[in-house]
Amino acid sequence: MNHDQASVSSKTQEDFDQITQQIRALQSSQDELSRSIRNLQVRAARIQNQKAAVSRIPSDVLSMIFEECRQLNPQWSGVLFHLHQSPVEVRLSHVSSHWREVALTSPSLWSSIHYPFAHKEDSLMEYLKRSNGSLLDVYIGPWRQHPQIERVLTNIILPHLPRFRQLVLDAVSREALASLLPTFRDVSAPALTRLRVMCRGPMSTAGPIASEKLFTKGVPLLSDVRLDSIAVILPKTEAKTLHFCPPLGPPFPLTREKLFRAVSAFPSLRRLHVKSAIELNIATPVPLIRLPSLRELVVHGLAVSTGIRIFDVISTPNIESLYLVDMNCSAICAIHRFMTRSYPDAFQSLRVLRYIRCEFSEDMDIHFLRATPGISQLLIPIDKTNYLMRMLVNSDKQAAIHGCAPLWPELRTVTLHTSGYCAQVVGAGGVPDDEPSPTMNLLQELVTGRKMLGRPLSKLCFKGPNAGPFANEFHWGLNRTKHFVPTEVIFCQIPALSQDGGQEYDWAVIAEAYGMQLRQFLQQVQGIRQQLVTILPPNFSYQQLRRRVDGPA
């Protein structure tokens, strides 16, 4: 009996083993079939994708499209990183195998470096590898002192300095900036063309920001430099553009000595924008900064807020464009008096004169018009007084009486910022219900007087949020006098008018927008953390939470 039971048990075990082996064989066959099916599906999908028009785009054209996509909104990359969204170049490389191949073989697609927030060490090294020797646009900041960050900057980023095409240094404080700038002192940047140095954090110490020498071994291709009230000392360069921008918060004036040392490195300078305050009192005499090649000068009211007169600091006898922004009447009068005294040795090449949100005094000197005979483009704000326009109209009347040419004989284009004008009450059809305002009468006298003198205006441009009603009122009055002048109406809000003061949407504005957006995001994160402190346990770790959230499910 026992023998029979053992025989049955042995046979059952053999059957079980055989069935198990058959199941494994079938499962292996099923897995092999599944892999074959997936491979065939992938091949079928590739063949199907190749039929699409987008798949037939040549690789070089696709690379150009990728580059345009990257340029659309580069300033958001830092914020996208914190939101765990990949940059556009990474997302493009994940669409298909063909797109990935094109993306990885397009070095310029990986040429924008944002450290330390957008690119951590691993991604930074991968970007530098994929850029494959192409020129780099590097944004370092918002910078704060930290051993790990400084190690990466020194050991990973600086060896690629010969490839830098654009460099933005953004510090969170005066102390952080003082620690960052010496890193770029005793080096050369043979391909660098654009440099921006920003200090947009809180200032814990008073006084001017310390100056620092940069790129002492040479920066031969540098053409555009933007500084935040920081007298960066560069070697002699052929750069054509230099901006001094004010940092956020209270003004920190540039000293005359450091300003002289900074600007002296630009003997061929053609565009100078001075928005930072300049120190008035000096302990030792400082030579006049002579800029014979300068063609465009933009001076903001903050630069002369200390009481300094800008032309006591710099000499620009050959400028062609002068922009004065946010200046009171005393500063404007000081500039006009200097230009009048300089006649006929300077300002004879001046063609463009712009006043942005400036005030004028009643005692304007008509000799200022005589001292600047080449003015062809004029931009002025419309206010209740219109002293400059009134002086110009009166001089035209005197020229008509004496039968001579007007004092600004080349004036052809006049642009008016109309935001300060209160329009007349307008009825149906754009016709005012009462007589034209004094401003309109004055403007009409300018147009008709210039035409009578044989120097008609070629264009009147009205800009501002109320440019339309202003233009309607002007045309109504001008039609009554049977005269005509070409006009252009530009509807825009008051902040947009700052573009007439030399502000352009360029690489530096994009860099500032990136830094501003990133700072706002970090402030929001910090605010949320401060709110959570009161409810979280003392030993809570954000790093552990991030690892748990990002880890596999």
NORGI-V546552 format. One record per residue. N is the residue number from 1. PHI is phi in whole degrees, 0 to 359 (* if undefined). PSI is psi in whole degrees, -180 to 180 (999 if undefined). BURIAL is # if it has 16 or more other ideal C-beta (glycine too) atoms within 10 Angstrom, else .. Layout:
n=N phi=PHI psi=PSI burial=BURIAL
n=N phi=PHI psi=PSI burial=BURIAL
This chain:
n=1 phi=* psi=-46 burial=.
n=2 phi=295 psi=-36 burial=.
n=3 phi=296 psi=-42 burial=.
n=4 phi=296 psi=-40 burial=.
n=5 phi=296 psi=-40 burial=.
n=6 phi=294 psi=-36 burial=.
n=7 phi=294 psi=-43 burial=.
n=8 phi=295 psi=-42 burial=.
n=9 phi=296 psi=-39 burial=.
n=10 phi=294 psi=-41 burial=.
n=11 phi=292 psi=-38 burial=.
n=12 phi=297 psi=-42 burial=.
n=13 phi=295 psi=-38 burial=.
n=14 phi=295 psi=-43 burial=.
n=15 phi=298 psi=-42 burial=.
n=16 phi=298 psi=-44 burial=.
n=17 phi=296 psi=-40 burial=.
n=18 phi=295 psi=-43 burial=.
n=19 phi=297 psi=-42 burial=.
n=20 phi=299 psi=-41 burial=.
n=21 phi=295 psi=-40 burial=.
n=22 phi=295 psi=-40 burial=.
n=23 phi=298 psi=-44 burial=.
n=24 phi=296 psi=-39 burial=.
n=25 phi=295 psi=-43 burial=.
n=26 phi=295 psi=-40 burial=.
n=27 phi=297 psi=-40 burial=.
n=28 phi=296 psi=-41 burial=.
n=29 phi=295 psi=-38 burial=.
n=30 phi=296 psi=-43 burial=.
n=31 phi=297 psi=-41 burial=.
n=32 phi=294 psi=-41 burial=.
n=33 phi=295 psi=-40 burial=.
n=34 phi=298 psi=-43 burial=.
n=35 phi=296 psi=-41 burial=.
n=36 phi=296 psi=-42 burial=.
n=37 phi=297 psi=-44 burial=.
n=38 phi=298 psi=-42 burial=.
n=39 phi=297 psi=-42 burial=.
n=40 phi=294 psi=-37 burial=.
n=41 phi=295 psi=-41 burial=.
n=42 phi=296 psi=-45 burial=.
n=43 phi=297 psi=-41 burial=.
n=44 phi=295 psi=-40 burial=.
n=45 phi=295 psi=-39 burial=.
n=46 phi=296 psi=-42 burial=.
n=47 phi=296 psi=-42 burial=.
n=48 phi=295 psi=-41 burial=.
n=49 phi=294 psi=-32 burial=.
n=50 phi=294 psi=-21 burial=.
n=51 phi=284 psi=-23 burial=.
n=52 phi=291 psi=149 burial=.
n=53 phi=296 psi=-36 burial=.
n=54 phi=293 psi=-26 burial=.
n=55 phi=281 psi=-14 burial=.
n=56 phi=264 psi=4 burial=.
n=57 phi=292 psi=130 burial=#
n=58 phi=301 psi=150 burial=.
n=59 phi=299 psi=-39 burial=.
n=60 phi=293 psi=-36 burial=.
n=61 phi=291 psi=-41 burial=.
n=62 phi=297 psi=-38 burial=#
n=63 phi=297 psi=-39 burial=#
n=64 phi=294 psi=-39 burial=.
n=65 phi=296 psi=-42 burial=.
n=66 phi=300 psi=-43 burial=#
n=67 phi=296 psi=-39 burial=.
n=68 phi=295 psi=-39 burial=.
n=69 phi=298 psi=-40 burial=.
n=70 phi=293 psi=-32 burial=#
n=71 phi=278 psi=-10 burial=.
n=72 phi=298 psi=-48 burial=.
n=73 phi=212 psi=65 burial=.
n=74 phi=291 psi=-23 burial=#
n=75 phi=289 psi=-11 burial=#
n=76 phi=271 psi=-4 burial=#
n=77 phi=298 psi=-37 burial=#
n=78 phi=294 psi=-42 burial=#
n=79 phi=292 psi=-38 burial=#
n=80 phi=299 psi=-35 burial=#
n=81 phi=298 psi=-45 burial=#
n=82 phi=293 psi=-26 burial=.
n=83 phi=271 psi=10 burial=.
n=84 phi=59 psi=36 burial=.
n=85 phi=249 psi=131 burial=.
n=86 phi=289 psi=149 burial=.
n=87 phi=298 psi=163 burial=#
n=88 phi=298 psi=-36 burial=#
n=89 phi=294 psi=-33 burial=#
n=90 phi=288 psi=-43 burial=#
n=91 phi=296 psi=-37 burial=.
n=92 phi=296 psi=-36 burial=#
n=93 phi=284 psi=-6 burial=#
n=94 phi=255 psi=8 burial=.
n=95 phi=282 psi=-50 burial=.
n=96 phi=205 psi=168 burial=.
n=97 phi=295 psi=-37 burial=.
n=98 phi=293 psi=-45 burial=#
n=99 phi=297 psi=-38 burial=#
n=100 phi=294 psi=-41 burial=.
n=101 phi=298 psi=-42 burial=.
n=102 phi=293 psi=-42 burial=#
n=103 phi=296 psi=-44 burial=#
n=104 phi=289 psi=-20 burial=.
n=105 phi=259 psi=17 burial=.
n=106 phi=246 psi=89 burial=#
n=107 phi=301 psi=-35 burial=#
n=108 phi=296 psi=-22 burial=#
n=109 phi=293 psi=-23 burial=#
n=110 phi=247 psi=26 burial=#
n=111 phi=266 psi=-1 burial=#
n=112 phi=260 psi=118 burial=#
n=113 phi=248 psi=125 burial=#
n=114 phi=237 psi=107 burial=#
n=115 phi=233 psi=139 burial=#
n=116 phi=258 psi=0 burial=#
n=117 phi=272 psi=-42 burial=#
n=118 phi=279 psi=-34 burial=#
n=119 phi=236 psi=117 burial=#
n=120 phi=279 psi=-179 burial=.
n=121 phi=300 psi=-45 burial=.
n=122 phi=295 psi=-49 burial=.
n=123 phi=292 psi=-32 burial=#
n=124 phi=299 psi=-47 burial=#
n=125 phi=295 psi=-37 burial=.
n=126 phi=292 psi=-41 burial=.
n=127 phi=297 psi=-45 burial=#
n=128 phi=298 psi=-35 burial=#
n=129 phi=290 psi=-45 burial=.
n=130 phi=288 psi=-27 burial=#
n=131 phi=294 psi=-22 burial=#
n=132 phi=52 psi=49 burial=.
n=133 phi=86 psi=-1 burial=.
n=134 phi=285 psi=163 burial=.
n=135 phi=291 psi=145 burial=#
n=136 phi=247 psi=143 burial=#
n=137 phi=254 psi=112 burial=#
n=138 phi=246 psi=130 burial=#
n=139 phi=240 psi=115 burial=#
n=140 phi=250 psi=112 burial=#
n=141 phi=139 psi=-179 burial=#
n=142 phi=302 psi=123 burial=#
n=143 phi=274 psi=134 burial=#
n=144 phi=222 psi=151 burial=.
n=145 phi=290 psi=124 burial=.
n=146 phi=201 psi=131 burial=.
n=147 phi=303 psi=-41 burial=.
n=148 phi=294 psi=-43 burial=.
n=149 phi=295 psi=-42 burial=#
n=150 phi=295 psi=-36 burial=.
n=151 phi=296 psi=-44 burial=.
n=152 phi=295 psi=-42 burial=#
n=153 phi=300 psi=-44 burial=#
n=154 phi=287 psi=-43 burial=.
n=155 phi=268 psi=-25 burial=.
n=156 phi=248 psi=-45 burial=.
n=157 phi=277 psi=-48 burial=#
n=158 phi=300 psi=-34 burial=.
n=159 phi=302 psi=-20 burial=.
n=160 phi=263 psi=11 burial=.
n=161 phi=305 psi=-36 burial=#
n=162 phi=300 psi=-17 burial=.
n=163 phi=265 psi=-4 burial=#
n=164 phi=293 psi=126 burial=#
n=165 phi=257 psi=-34 burial=#
n=166 phi=220 psi=135 burial=#
n=167 phi=226 psi=127 burial=#
n=168 phi=241 psi=121 burial=#
n=169 phi=251 psi=116 burial=#
n=170 phi=237 psi=111 burial=#
n=171 phi=253 psi=152 burial=#
n=172 phi=271 psi=-12 burial=#
n=173 phi=201 psi=169 burial=#
n=174 phi=298 psi=-40 burial=#
n=175 phi=293 psi=-40 burial=.
n=176 phi=295 psi=-38 burial=#
n=177 phi=295 psi=-40 burial=#
n=178 phi=297 psi=-28 burial=.
n=179 phi=276 psi=-24 burial=.
n=180 phi=275 psi=-43 burial=#
n=181 phi=300 psi=-41 burial=#
n=182 phi=301 psi=-21 burial=.
n=183 phi=298 psi=-28 burial=#
n=184 phi=253 psi=25 burial=#
n=185 phi=278 psi=-67 burial=.
n=186 phi=268 psi=55 burial=.
n=187 phi=221 psi=170 burial=.
n=188 phi=240 psi=153 burial=.
n=189 phi=228 psi=82 burial=#
n=190 phi=294 psi=-22 burial=.
n=191 phi=251 psi=-1 burial=#
n=192 phi=290 psi=128 burial=#
n=193 phi=244 psi=-24 burial=#
n=194 phi=225 psi=134 burial=#
n=195 phi=227 psi=131 burial=#
n=196 phi=230 psi=125 burial=#
n=197 phi=241 psi=118 burial=#
n=198 phi=237 psi=146 burial=#
n=199 phi=224 psi=91 burial=#
n=200 phi=250 psi=20 burial=#
n=201 phi=257 psi=-178 burial=#
n=202 phi=294 psi=142 burial=.
n=203 phi=262 psi=111 burial=#
n=204 phi=272 psi=-15 burial=.
n=205 phi=236 psi=150 burial=.
n=206 phi=270 psi=168 burial=.
n=207 phi=97 psi=172 burial=.
n=208 phi=298 psi=149 burial=#
n=209 phi=287 psi=136 burial=#
n=210 phi=298 psi=141 burial=.
n=211 phi=277 psi=163 burial=#
n=212 phi=207 psi=141 burial=#
n=213 phi=278 psi=137 burial=.
n=214 phi=233 psi=146 burial=#
n=215 phi=51 psi=53 burial=#
n=216 phi=295 psi=-19 burial=.
n=217 phi=269 psi=5 burial=.
n=218 phi=120 psi=141 burial=#
n=219 phi=214 psi=73 burial=#
n=220 phi=292 psi=-27 burial=.
n=221 phi=261 psi=5 burial=.
n=222 phi=299 psi=129 burial=#
n=223 phi=233 psi=-20 burial=.
n=224 phi=218 psi=121 burial=#
n=225 phi=231 psi=130 burial=#
n=226 phi=233 psi=125 burial=#
n=227 phi=231 psi=147 burial=#
n=228 phi=262 psi=85 burial=#
n=229 phi=49 psi=33 burial=#
n=230 phi=238 psi=120 burial=#
n=231 phi=276 psi=78 burial=#
n=232 phi=286 psi=129 burial=#
n=233 phi=263 psi=115 burial=#
n=234 phi=250 psi=158 burial=#
n=235 phi=293 psi=166 burial=.
n=236 phi=307 psi=129 burial=.
n=237 phi=221 psi=160 burial=#
n=238 phi=264 psi=20 burial=.
n=239 phi=301 psi=142 burial=#
n=240 phi=256 psi=-16 burial=#
n=241 phi=231 psi=134 burial=#
n=242 phi=218 psi=127 burial=#
n=243 phi=239 psi=136 burial=#
n=244 phi=248 psi=110 burial=#
n=245 phi=255 psi=147 burial=#
n=246 phi=280 psi=138 burial=#
n=247 phi=287 psi=167 burial=#
n=248 phi=290 psi=152 burial=.
n=249 phi=91 psi=-158 burial=.
n=250 phi=294 psi=151 burial=.
n=251 phi=291 psi=141 burial=.
n=252 phi=241 psi=100 burial=#
n=253 phi=291 psi=148 burial=#
n=254 phi=282 psi=139 burial=#
n=255 phi=282 psi=152 burial=#
n=256 phi=298 psi=-40 burial=#
n=257 phi=296 psi=-46 burial=#
n=258 phi=290 psi=-34 burial=#
n=259 phi=297 psi=-41 burial=#
n=260 phi=298 psi=-44 burial=#
n=261 phi=294 psi=-37 burial=#
n=262 phi=289 psi=-46 burial=#
n=263 phi=285 psi=-24 burial=#
n=264 phi=296 psi=-17 burial=.
n=265 phi=281 psi=-1 burial=#
n=266 phi=238 psi=70 burial=#
n=267 phi=293 psi=-22 burial=.
n=268 phi=255 psi=22 burial=.
n=269 phi=299 psi=136 burial=#
n=270 phi=241 psi=-23 burial=#
n=271 phi=229 psi=124 burial=#
n=272 phi=229 psi=122 burial=#
n=273 phi=246 psi=120 burial=#
n=274 phi=246 psi=104 burial=#
n=275 phi=246 psi=-11 burial=#
n=276 phi=271 psi=150 burial=#
n=277 phi=293 psi=145 burial=#
n=278 phi=244 psi=133 burial=#
n=279 phi=297 psi=136 burial=#
n=280 phi=276 psi=-54 burial=.
n=281 phi=275 psi=135 burial=.
n=282 phi=231 psi=143 burial=.
n=283 phi=281 psi=-37 burial=.
n=284 phi=234 psi=149 burial=.
n=285 phi=300 psi=141 burial=.
n=286 phi=239 psi=132 burial=.
n=287 phi=299 psi=156 burial=.
n=288 phi=291 psi=136 burial=.
n=289 phi=279 psi=113 burial=#
n=290 phi=261 psi=122 burial=.
n=291 phi=233 psi=77 burial=#
n=292 phi=292 psi=-22 burial=.
n=293 phi=268 psi=-4 burial=.
n=294 phi=294 psi=134 burial=#
n=295 phi=244 psi=-26 burial=#
n=296 phi=230 psi=127 burial=#
n=297 phi=232 psi=125 burial=#
n=298 phi=242 psi=122 burial=#
n=299 phi=237 psi=125 burial=#
n=300 phi=264 psi=156 burial=#
n=301 phi=301 psi=-31 burial=#
n=302 phi=298 psi=-32 burial=#
n=303 phi=296 psi=-31 burial=#
n=304 phi=250 psi=15 burial=#
n=305 phi=292 psi=-21 burial=#
n=306 phi=281 psi=-6 burial=.
n=307 phi=101 psi=-1 burial=.
n=308 phi=284 psi=150 burial=#
n=309 phi=258 psi=124 burial=.
n=310 phi=300 psi=-36 burial=#
n=311 phi=277 psi=1 burial=#
n=312 phi=276 psi=-10 burial=.
n=313 phi=255 psi=-43 burial=#
n=314 phi=234 psi=150 burial=#
n=315 phi=245 psi=119 burial=.
n=316 phi=229 psi=71 burial=#
n=317 phi=289 psi=-18 burial=.
n=318 phi=245 psi=22 burial=.
n=319 phi=292 psi=149 burial=#
n=320 phi=252 psi=-24 burial=#
n=321 phi=226 psi=129 burial=#
n=322 phi=233 psi=121 burial=#
n=323 phi=245 psi=124 burial=#
n=324 phi=245 psi=123 burial=#
n=325 phi=235 psi=131 burial=#
n=326 phi=54 psi=52 burial=#
n=327 phi=247 psi=144 burial=#
n=328 phi=276 psi=176 burial=.
n=329 phi=293 psi=-33 burial=#
n=330 phi=293 psi=-40 burial=.
n=331 phi=293 psi=-40 burial=#
n=332 phi=297 psi=-43 burial=#
n=333 phi=298 psi=-41 burial=#
n=334 phi=298 psi=-41 burial=#
n=335 phi=292 psi=-43 burial=#
n=336 phi=298 psi=-42 burial=#
n=337 phi=297 psi=-41 burial=#
n=338 phi=296 psi=-43 burial=#
n=339 phi=296 psi=-35 burial=#
n=340 phi=292 psi=-42 burial=#
n=341 phi=292 psi=-26 burial=.
n=342 phi=281 psi=-10 burial=#
n=343 phi=292 psi=136 burial=.
n=344 phi=257 psi=25 burial=.
n=345 phi=274 psi=-17 burial=.
n=346 phi=216 psi=166 burial=#
n=347 phi=63 psi=19 burial=#
n=348 phi=280 psi=-14 burial=.
n=349 phi=264 psi=0 burial=.
n=350 phi=294 psi=123 burial=#
n=351 phi=243 psi=-35 burial=.
n=352 phi=243 psi=126 burial=#
n=353 phi=229 psi=121 burial=#
n=354 phi=232 psi=132 burial=#
n=355 phi=245 psi=114 burial=#
n=356 phi=251 psi=114 burial=#
n=357 phi=52 psi=48 burial=#
n=358 phi=254 psi=158 burial=#
n=359 phi=249 psi=147 burial=#
n=360 phi=237 psi=147 burial=#
n=361 phi=263 psi=164 burial=.
n=362 phi=287 psi=-30 burial=.
n=363 phi=270 psi=55 burial=.
n=364 phi=284 psi=141 burial=#
n=365 phi=269 psi=122 burial=.
n=366 phi=293 psi=-20 burial=.
n=367 phi=293 psi=-18 burial=.
n=368 phi=298 psi=-38 burial=#
n=369 phi=294 psi=-38 burial=#
n=370 phi=291 psi=-30 burial=.
n=371 phi=281 psi=-12 burial=#
n=372 phi=232 psi=69 burial=#
n=373 phi=285 psi=-14 burial=#
n=374 phi=267 psi=5 burial=#
n=375 phi=300 psi=125 burial=#
n=376 phi=240 psi=-22 burial=#
n=377 phi=231 psi=129 burial=#
n=378 phi=229 psi=134 burial=#
n=379 phi=234 psi=125 burial=#
n=380 phi=221 psi=152 burial=#
n=381 phi=276 psi=148 burial=#
n=382 phi=269 psi=125 burial=#
n=383 phi=223 psi=-165 burial=#
n=384 phi=283 psi=-22 burial=.
n=385 phi=260 psi=-48 burial=.
n=386 phi=53 psi=47 burial=#
n=387 phi=298 psi=-40 burial=#
n=388 phi=294 psi=-46 burial=#
n=389 phi=296 psi=-37 burial=#
n=390 phi=295 psi=-42 burial=#
n=391 phi=295 psi=-38 burial=#
n=392 phi=294 psi=-42 burial=#
n=393 phi=295 psi=-43 burial=#
n=394 phi=296 psi=-39 burial=.
n=395 phi=294 psi=-36 burial=#
n=396 phi=295 psi=-38 burial=#
n=397 phi=296 psi=-41 burial=.
n=398 phi=295 psi=-39 burial=.
n=399 phi=296 psi=-38 burial=#
n=400 phi=293 psi=-39 burial=.
n=401 phi=294 psi=-41 burial=.
n=402 phi=268 psi=-2 burial=.
n=403 phi=67 psi=36 burial=.
n=404 phi=238 psi=174 burial=.
n=405 phi=288 psi=152 burial=.
n=406 phi=291 psi=166 burial=#
n=407 phi=288 psi=-29 burial=#
n=408 phi=249 psi=77 burial=#
n=409 phi=292 psi=-23 burial=#
n=410 phi=266 psi=2 burial=.
n=411 phi=296 psi=122 burial=#
n=412 phi=234 psi=-32 burial=.
n=413 phi=238 psi=128 burial=#
n=414 phi=235 psi=125 burial=#
n=415 phi=249 psi=132 burial=#
n=416 phi=241 psi=124 burial=#
n=417 phi=275 psi=112 burial=#
n=418 phi=265 psi=7 burial=#
n=419 phi=296 psi=-24 burial=#
n=420 phi=268 psi=9 burial=.
n=421 phi=259 psi=134 burial=#
n=422 phi=263 psi=112 burial=.
n=423 phi=291 psi=155 burial=#
n=424 phi=290 psi=162 burial=#
n=425 phi=290 psi=124 burial=.
n=426 phi=249 psi=132 burial=.
n=427 phi=265 psi=-154 burial=.
n=428 phi=292 psi=144 burial=.
n=429 phi=74 psi=15 burial=.
n=430 phi=74 psi=21 burial=.
n=431 phi=261 psi=123 burial=.
n=432 phi=299 psi=147 burial=#
n=433 phi=282 psi=-14 burial=.
n=434 phi=225 psi=-168 burial=.
n=435 phi=290 psi=158 burial=.
n=436 phi=301 psi=151 burial=#
n=437 phi=288 psi=163 burial=#
n=438 phi=304 psi=-36 burial=.
n=439 phi=297 psi=-44 burial=#
n=440 phi=294 psi=-41 burial=#
n=441 phi=300 psi=-41 burial=.
n=442 phi=295 psi=-44 burial=#
n=443 phi=294 psi=-39 burial=#
n=444 phi=294 psi=-37 burial=#
n=445 phi=296 psi=-37 burial=#
n=446 phi=297 psi=-46 burial=#
n=447 phi=295 psi=-49 burial=#
n=448 phi=291 psi=-37 burial=#
n=449 phi=295 psi=-42 burial=#
n=450 phi=297 psi=-38 burial=#
n=451 phi=293 psi=-40 burial=.
n=452 phi=295 psi=-32 burial=.
n=453 phi=278 psi=0 burial=#
n=454 phi=77 psi=17 burial=.
n=455 phi=234 psi=62 burial=#
n=456 phi=293 psi=150 burial=#
n=457 phi=288 psi=139 burial=#
n=458 phi=273 psi=-23 burial=.
n=459 phi=197 psi=140 burial=.
n=460 phi=247 psi=129 burial=#
n=461 phi=242 psi=129 burial=#
n=462 phi=249 psi=125 burial=#
n=463 phi=229 psi=137 burial=#
n=464 phi=146 psi=173 burial=#
n=465 phi=293 psi=-22 burial=.
n=466 phi=247 psi=29 burial=#
n=467 phi=295 psi=-35 burial=#
n=468 phi=297 psi=-56 burial=#
n=469 phi=301 psi=-37 burial=#
n=470 phi=299 psi=-47 burial=#
n=471 phi=296 psi=-39 burial=#
n=472 phi=298 psi=-44 burial=#
n=473 phi=294 psi=-39 burial=#
n=474 phi=296 psi=-46 burial=#
n=475 phi=294 psi=-35 burial=.
n=476 phi=299 psi=-46 burial=#
n=477 phi=291 psi=-37 burial=#
n=478 phi=291 psi=-36 burial=#
n=479 phi=296 psi=-31 burial=.
n=480 phi=295 psi=-29 burial=.
n=481 phi=268 psi=3 burial=.
n=482 phi=61 psi=36 burial=.
n=483 phi=243 psi=166 burial=.
n=484 phi=215 psi=144 burial=.
n=485 phi=212 psi=136 burial=#
n=486 phi=299 psi=137 burial=.
n=487 phi=230 psi=158 burial=#
n=488 phi=225 psi=131 burial=.
n=489 phi=247 psi=124 burial=#
n=490 phi=238 psi=111 burial=.
n=491 phi=278 psi=123 burial=.
n=492 phi=201 psi=155 burial=.
n=493 phi=282 psi=166 burial=.
n=494 phi=301 psi=-43 burial=.
n=495 phi=301 psi=-31 burial=.
n=496 phi=292 psi=-20 burial=.
n=497 phi=291 psi=-17 burial=#
n=498 phi=294 psi=-18 burial=.
n=499 phi=297 psi=-28 burial=.
n=500 phi=291 psi=-15 burial=#
n=501 phi=269 psi=20 burial=#
n=502 phi=94 psi=0 burial=#
n=503 phi=280 psi=125 burial=#
n=504 phi=239 psi=152 burial=.
n=505 phi=274 psi=95 burial=.
n=506 phi=225 psi=-165 burial=.
n=507 phi=300 psi=-37 burial=#
n=508 phi=291 psi=-38 burial=#
n=509 phi=295 psi=-39 burial=.
n=510 phi=297 psi=-42 burial=#
n=511 phi=297 psi=-42 burial=#
n=512 phi=294 psi=-38 burial=#
n=513 phi=296 psi=-41 burial=.
n=514 phi=300 psi=-49 burial=#
n=515 phi=297 psi=-40 burial=#
n=516 phi=294 psi=-46 burial=.
n=517 phi=295 psi=-40 burial=.
n=518 phi=294 psi=-41 burial=#
n=519 phi=296 psi=-42 burial=#
n=520 phi=299 psi=-41 burial=.
n=521 phi=295 psi=-44 burial=#
n=522 phi=295 psi=-36 burial=#
n=523 phi=295 psi=-39 burial=.
n=524 phi=295 psi=-42 burial=.
n=525 phi=297 psi=-43 burial=.
n=526 phi=296 psi=-39 burial=.
n=527 phi=297 psi=-41 burial=.
n=528 phi=295 psi=-40 burial=.
n=529 phi=296 psi=-40 burial=.
n=530 phi=295 psi=-34 burial=.
n=531 phi=289 psi=-33 burial=.
n=532 phi=282 psi=-18 burial=.
n=533 phi=301 psi=-36 burial=.
n=534 phi=287 psi=-18 burial=.
n=535 phi=244 psi=-11 burial=.
n=536 phi=268 psi=152 burial=.
n=537 phi=294 psi=157 burial=.
n=538 phi=298 psi=-31 burial=.
n=539 phi=267 psi=17 burial=.
n=540 phi=290 psi=138 burial=.
n=541 phi=237 psi=122 burial=.
n=542 phi=294 psi=-33 burial=.
n=543 phi=295 psi=-42 burial=.
n=544 phi=294 psi=-39 burial=.
n=545 phi=297 psi=-42 burial=.
n=546 phi=296 psi=-41 burial=.
n=547 phi=296 psi=-38 burial=.
n=548 phi=291 psi=-38 burial=.
n=549 phi=289 psi=-42 burial=.
n=550 phi=277 psi=-13 burial=.
n=551 phi=288 psi=169 burial=.
n=552 phi=292 psi=146 burial=.
n=553 phi=287 psi=999 burial=.
